[in-house]
Amino acid sequence: MTTLTLIGKPDCHLCDVASEIIDAVVAELPDAAAERIEIVEASIQDDPALYELWWEKIPVVLIDGDLHAHWRLSADRLREALEEAVQEDALGKDSR
């Protein structure tokens, strides 16, 4: 499973835009790929550690814990990264 994490906060316009881009990109992926993506949303208001790390960079998008983007999210770049992550995940699981 590939985990995509969106770190933001309520009433953040850029966070809302990033969420919409994530939803649109995942919806465009083939079903087999989309089923391998878990989307997690976290708020810096609920977690002091996240606030300390990311408060000035939200929205932040992580793919499997690695920084993918902050502030602005590119749909094309996200699509490529998710396709690659899902493919790597599938190869890793299928070879076990």
C-alpha positions as CSV (number, residue, x, y, z in Angstrom):
1,M,0.0,0.0,0.0
2,T,1.3,3.5,-0.9
3,T,0.4,6.1,1.7
4,L,-0.1,9.7,0.6
5,T,-0.3,12.1,3.5
6,L,-1.7,15.6,3.2
7,I,-0.6,17.9,6.1
8,G,-2.5,21.1,6.5
9,K,-5.0,22.9,8.7
10,P,-8.6,23.9,8.6
11,D,-9.5,27.1,6.7
12,C,-6.3,26.9,4.6
13,H,-7.1,27.7,1.0
14,L,-4.0,26.1,-0.4
15,C,-4.7,23.0,1.6
16,D,-8.2,22.8,0.1
17,V,-6.7,23.1,-3.4
18,A,-4.1,20.4,-2.7
19,S,-6.9,18.1,-1.4
20,E,-8.9,18.7,-4.6
21,I,-5.8,17.9,-6.8
22,I,-5.1,14.7,-4.8
23,D,-8.7,13.6,-5.2
24,A,-8.7,14.3,-8.9
25,V,-5.4,12.6,-9.6
26,V,-6.3,9.5,-7.6
27,A,-9.7,9.3,-9.4
28,E,-7.9,9.4,-12.8
29,L,-5.6,6.5,-12.0
30,P,-6.6,3.0,-13.1
31,D,-8.6,1.2,-10.4
32,A,-5.8,-1.3,-9.6
33,A,-3.5,1.6,-8.9
34,A,-6.0,3.7,-6.9
35,E,-6.8,0.8,-4.7
36,R,-3.2,0.7,-3.6
37,I,-3.2,4.3,-2.3
38,E,-4.2,5.2,1.2
39,I,-4.9,8.9,1.7
40,V,-4.3,10.3,5.2
41,E,-5.0,13.8,6.2
42,A,-3.3,15.4,9.2
43,S,-3.7,18.8,10.8
44,I,-0.9,20.8,12.3
45,Q,-3.5,22.1,14.8
46,D,-3.9,18.6,16.2
47,D,-0.3,17.6,16.4
48,P,2.4,19.8,18.0
49,A,5.2,17.7,16.3
50,L,3.6,18.3,12.9
51,Y,3.2,22.0,13.7
52,E,6.9,22.3,14.6
53,L,8.0,20.6,11.4
54,W,5.7,22.0,8.8
55,W,3.8,25.1,10.0
56,E,5.4,27.4,7.5
57,K,5.2,25.0,4.5
58,I,1.6,23.8,4.5
59,P,0.1,22.2,2.6
60,V,2.7,19.4,2.7
61,V,2.3,16.2,0.7
62,L,4.3,13.1,1.7
63,I,4.4,9.9,-0.3
64,D,5.3,6.9,1.9
65,G,6.7,9.4,4.5
66,D,9.0,11.2,2.0
67,L,8.4,14.9,1.1
68,H,6.8,15.2,-2.3
69,A,5.7,18.8,-2.3
70,H,4.8,21.8,-0.1
71,W,2.9,25.1,-0.7
72,R,1.8,24.3,-4.3
73,L,1.0,20.8,-5.7
74,S,1.4,19.9,-9.4
75,A,-1.2,17.4,-10.6
76,D,1.2,16.1,-13.3
77,R,4.1,15.6,-10.9
78,L,1.9,14.0,-8.3
79,R,0.4,11.6,-10.9
80,E,3.9,10.5,-12.0
81,A,5.1,10.0,-8.4
82,L,2.0,8.0,-7.4
83,E,2.3,5.8,-10.5
84,E,5.9,5.1,-9.7
85,A,5.3,4.5,-6.0
86,V,2.4,2.1,-6.7
87,Q,4.4,0.2,-9.3
88,E,7.3,-0.1,-6.8
89,D,4.9,-1.3,-4.1
90,A,3.3,-3.8,-6.4
91,L,6.7,-5.2,-7.5
92,G,7.9,-5.5,-3.9
93,K,4.8,-7.2,-2.7
94,D,4.5,-9.5,-5.8
95,S,8.0,-10.7,-5.4
96,R,7.6,-11.9,-1.8
